[in-house]
Amino acid sequence: MDCIFCKIVAGAIPSKKVREDETLLAFYDIEPKAPIHILVIPKKHVASLADAKKADEALLGRLLIAAADIAREQGLARGFRVVISTGAEGGQTVDHLHLHVMGGRQMHWPPG
């Protein structure tokens, strides 16, 4: 198990958890890019959005619903951003699907 997010799911690496259920884990990013920056990951290892299969459809929906719920719980009623980076050119640095939920400041476009 070489995946850092799989190690976080297994409890081998600590995280500041926001939410956990049987399918997902949400925790604060250790290098936040916004005042609120939370990662939402599936417990099942899926390398990236490009690697998701039809069988992952319900899981992907759960991740998005969790992201919206967490944003509300964090007080981001004025707005927030959800980012899924995919592949090296897309900026993905950990090969485990993850959603960045960011807010607490004005988000700009284009992001970079």
MARDREN-444232 format. One record per residue (C-alpha): x, y negated, z; residue in one letter. Coordinates in pm, whole numbers, padded with zeros to 5 digits, always signed. Layout:
BEGIN
XYZA;...
//
This chain:
BEGIN
+00000+00000+00000M;+00196-00296-00131D;-00095-00542-00159C;-00088-00816+00106I;-00467-00851+00099F;-00513-00475+00144C;-00283-00505+00447K;-00499-00788+00583I;-00812-00574+00530V;-00643-00285+00714A;-00547-00513+01004G;-00173-00468+00949A;-00138-00842+00886I;-00341-01081+01104P;-00579-01338+00959S;-00811-01603+01095K;-01138-01435+00997K;-01448-01629+00900V;-01667-01333+00801R;-01639-00959+00768E;-01881-00688+00666D;-01856-00344+00509E;-01764-00481+00165T;-01579-00810+00212L;-01352-01016+00430L;-01326-01396+00441A;-01041-01577+00613F;-00862-01912+00616Y;-00590-01959+00352D;-00245-01996+00512I;-00151-02262+00253E;-00470-02470+00227P;-00520-02703-00068K;-00822-02874+00092A;-00935-02947+00449P;-01147-02630+00427I;-00989-02351+00224H;-01120-02000+00278I;-01045-01685+00079L;-01322-01432+00018V;-01195-01089-00086I;-01349-00749-00148P;-01227-00478+00089K;-01207-00250-00214K;-00891-00319-00411H;-00979-00478-00745V;-00666-00631-00898A;-00839-00925-01069S;-01167-01037-01220L;-01040-00900-01552A;-01015-00556-01388D;-01371-00559-01250A;-01598-00291-01394K;-01974-00261-01441K;-01976-00061-01116A;-01844-00375-00938D;-02140-00591-01043E;-02314-00582-00703A;-01983-00646-00525L;-01915-00954-00740L;-02260-01087-00656G;-02199-01030-00284R;-01872-01222-00305L;-02043-01523-00465L;-02336-01521-00220I;-02088-01496+00069A;-01891-01791-00074A;-02206-02006-00085A;-02312-01900+00266D;-01966-01973+00406I;-01962-02316+00239A;-02296-02399+00408R;-02170-02269+00744E;-01857-02484+00708Q;-02067-02798+00657G;-01990-02845+00289L;-02338-02971+00198A;-02191-03254-00012R;-02013-03007-00237G;-01744-02745-00264F;-01542-02560-00524R;-01510-02185-00580V;-01207-02076-00782V;-01115-01731-00913I;-00768-01731-01066S;-00708-01441-01303T;-00370-01325-01428G;-00033-01497-01420A;-00127-01772-01665E;-00449-01830-01470G;-00247-01894-01154G;-00321-01567-00973Q;-00038-01500-00727T;-00184-01203-00536V;-00301-00908-00744D;-00622-00856-00547H;-00942-01030-00654L;-01013-01330-00433H;-01235-01636-00434L;-01105-01967-00303H;-01380-02166-00128V;-01253-02524-00094M;-01408-02845+00028G;-01398-03125+00277G;-01261-03378+00027R;-01338-03502-00323Q;-01239-03232-00570M;-01096-03362-00899H;-01111-03234-01254W;-00917-03101-01427P;-00766-02906-01136P;-00426-02851-01297G;
//
